[in-house]
């Protein structure tokens, strides 16, 4: 497959960007084309960036606990913009109990702390459309 | 011991003979891998020429290596805190009362993200974040509720607040006044350290220049009216948690503090007046002896900087007074009970390092917000160390250890070299603008991740002795979903009752003051007393000062 483009994004007000940055770097080292948004973006800004950069994957990182509100919102806005084939994944401090709900809302996979970055790479390769 | 120490030649011969034996042994039985960063053995040769009086001295005396107080924990134990705050002021107030009754000696206020970046709960950006990582404070009404029944002349309160720190301090002063407590009786800390927000923590509001003004304004106001208040808690913690090394933790935080001091001096203030209000927050990581040495090295280096660079003469202006929060980034979601053990030795290293105040992480932080049970255990951990372990009974007990003294020297030297490099770049603000600190931290964070993924660094439960069991399913605390709605209703009700004309007048006066050069503290205190909201007050300041935007492309 041609270059896979990944947008690593931090929705909401959370400033914890260590995870987002190391994942961005690991994905780049794995051969993907990676764009990192920086912190404090609205779901609207993320969807717009995904559209502008025509990415294949949107990887959301959040540690503030607002994932149940913000992750589904990003998926919804991507759909509104006609980006139905974008793979959306998430990561951060996300309780197990919240994962089924996020998956039902269109988050393809949720990676919690301690996940080897290789697992994220494999998942993207196997599931990107 | 002194005979051997004085006879360097004999010592060297002994060491050579020992090394020869080791070489034979390790040829047959190799040592465990990845031990190369540290020496096998430390001897008097590693601290050759060590001048006790100059390097260590006595507790409570320059250069404070052995501690900032003459009697340290024999006189008074460190202040034990637990970082707490969630949902609304009412729920958090109940948690505070519980923790105080459980023997906690100081409060540590966690505020939600909208509060930390100066937004009201009903702002669009606040959606989903209200009451999540801390308590929502929209106005003085919430602050009154937060400290309801807690006498502010009796507790010391630490507030993790930076961008709008001056506003929250104004609210605290106003609550105290209502309780009949005078400003000079207040004890506590505002974090107020904006530079590390741009590089590590992310809760900035305004650009650096007006932010620096707010900080120097609080310095000046507190040195006059709230003398016991720590006007800044310079964050080494966040720099390390965001990925830096131990040495960078000291160096970048010191460089930031140097920038604040330079700004205050430029604003006409005297070091001996404001520097006693400077306190620090450091992390306590996993490398036990390294962490102990880090605190000792930091105290010595800071005392030297204050004396030699700034000519500070008041001892309190030379002292590095440290609050520690144990490292959260090294806790694991896998086998979370292992974190109880990790937190215990982190906390013990901080105590052996001679810190003044501490909050331990709760073991379940990598999973969720701490439960009452895990928050209590975090407090009990400190109490166990204080009362049962015996490590607090003797001052700086590891002084004189060849290893610890050698590490102390090494960390001090390396941190000093880093600071020199930043000085040459034009100081912390320039280094941040050039992205230097951010790049260094990101690179170290990635190295750290790679070390774990290649098993060069062991993390039990993650890359060694992992099991397939999922996380412990237990009760986890969740700020319930309706908290945002409840808080917005509360704010609406408050707004309906307040004197709108008084609010408008106070905000207009604040705006004018922002455009001038005056100290903003009196205007902020006047504004919060009218129940103007945090969002309204910061809104006025945003209009005048502008907003900072991060350039996010680098990683």
Interface residues (C-beta under 8 A of the other chain):
Chain A: X8 X12 X13 X14 X15 X16 X17 X18 X20 X21 X22 X24 X25 X26 X34 X35 X36 X37 X38 X39 X40 X42 X64 X65 X66 X68 X69 X70 X93 X95 X96 X97 X112 X113 X114 X116 X117 X118
Chain B: X113 X114 X116 X117 X119 X124 X125 X126 X127 X128 X129 X132 X133 X197 X200 X201 X202 X203 X241 X242 X243 X329 X332 X333 X334 X365 X366 X367 X368 X369 X442 X445 X446 X449 X453 X459 X461 X462 X470 X471 X473 X476 X478 X479 X481 X550 X551 X552 X553 X554 X555
